[in-house]
Amino acid sequence: MVIAMAVLTSTAAARAQQAAGRERAPWDRTLRDEDLRIKLVTFGVGDAIHEYWGHNALMVEDASRGVSSLYNFGMFDFGPDMLAEYLQGQLDFWVAVTPSQHSFEFYAAANRSIRIRELDLPPARRRYLAERLAWYARPENRNYRYHHYRDNCSTKLRDLINEAIDGQLEKLHSDPARLTYRGHTRRYTEHDRVIHFLLVLWMNDTMEQPIDRYSEAFLPDELERLVDATRYRDDDGREVALVKTAYTVFEARRPPTPFVPRKQWPACLALGLALAGLAWFLGRNSRERRGPRIAFGLYQAAVGLVLGVPGLVLGLFLLTGWTVTHWNENLFLTNPLTFLAFPVGLMLACGSRRGESTMRLCWSTLAGSSLLLLALKILPDFDQQNLLPIAVYLPLNVAFALVYWRRAAPE
């Protein structure tokens, strides 16, 4: 994703680590089995970009002492190399152990819900899970290479719970998911129209591949639903519910995340047609008159900056480890050629004639490739769900191309 999903902010991470240093971890080998509790903690969505997907952790509790800690797989370093590593798909996350009460206070202060599921596991399985978490928290084991959908804070917990019940979680939930990766990404981001559009633009057709319910648990809320729906065979062969008790520590006051993504293409088409109409209007008389020429050049520069930078990034993604962005159909709609309108548009606004043929070629190429993509959509291999980018870019590309061909036509 364009952002790191479900992580604490650097300030929260620092505070949590400091607090953790003042509180002994609740589990060690001397803890009696009857006093050991394992709980899944789900934190709701927040206001910052990296909080849009929520967060989760596993809580290990010593019931005799009333002490508990969270094992949190969502930590990363906000250092100078973070952005470059993230954009290249090479960002390492790590595990931290933080005191539960301190973390709860932090999330409640941020108006993020806190829900807890105590796992109904036999003593040996609880101890196994606690030992595995302690192993992951060691300095030599805590780092892992982050992946937005396959290896994040939630999938780590999912896989550990699955291990603790001998793979039954995955077997029981191998049926088809209700949404694809793209569907889930859209419903969690549609309240932020810019981020929502960028993610739809930048992610390729691997986002449309069918997934199962187990894979859906890359999201904290979906993992919570998964454990709620699970009944597994315990050591005595009895079928028991995985969740023993469930309760809410804090309920946030915020709109719920939509269960399915809403229809967005009409608004995108209206925007695309409006932008295209403005391009045609400004370009009609821009060759003969100074004022319209300046306005048309500045408009192209603005389009190149606002809509061209995402296309430039889309092209650069081919050089990174982000497999979910490679060979994206949307390169037919926007690419570094769109960004070229930024500098050349400024040149045209300043009276330069040298950029005229360049922009005619660029817009003609983009219009042709956009129309080609539209035709290719009848083929099964072109199955990427990119109606939103098509609705915005195609009308605009065609409008600019028509303006330049009209200008080039003999009187």
PyMOL commands that set and color helices and strands:
alter all, ss='L'
color gray80, all
select helices_A, chain A and resi 10-22+33-35+49-51+82-87+100-109+123-137+153-164+168-172+181-189+193-202+205-208+213-216+220-228+265-283+290-306+308-319+329-332+336-339+341-349+356-376+387-408
alter helices_A, ss='H'
color red, helices_A
select strands_A, chain A and resi 36-43+55-62+67-75+92-99+114-119+143-145+231-233+239-241+243-250
alter strands_A, ss='S'
color yellow, strands_A
deselect
rebuild
show_as cartoon
